Amino acid sequence: MNNQEEKYFLTKLLDKLDNPESLKPHSKLNLLLVWVIVTVLVVLLLQLEQRGMINPIIMIASSLLVGAFIGWLFTTDLGKKQWRHVHSHINKDSVKKRLEEI
């Protein structure tokens, strides 16, 4: 990690330490809504593919994008859930000192 990347990372870390409210996990309603939308998309894609109205390559690409989105959503949600346990163990003064050194 070069100095510019480290400075960016530490600045973002300080922002998150100063404003922990910005890292609240997604609500259950939002996650339910995502699952409903994904289910509808998957059923729609399968129906279109069965009827021969969609190219299999498009079906595969669409499925990969939906899967990547779900993976991203749940990974960020997990990070937000863990943040409330981790943030109290980070030495804010040490982070500020390192930022001044860079």
Number of C-alpha atoms within 10 A of each C-alpha: 7 6 11 10 10 14 18 11 14 17 15 12 16 17 12 15 18 11 10 14 11 11 17 13 17 15 10 9 9 10 15 11 12 15 13 12 12 17 12 12 15 16 12 12 19 14 13 15 15 11 8 10 10 14 10 14 9 12 15 12 11 15 16 12 11 15 13 11 14 15 12 12 14 14 12 14 18 13 14 18 15 13 17 15 9 10 14 10 8 12 10 16 10 10 16 13 10 13 17 9 9 9
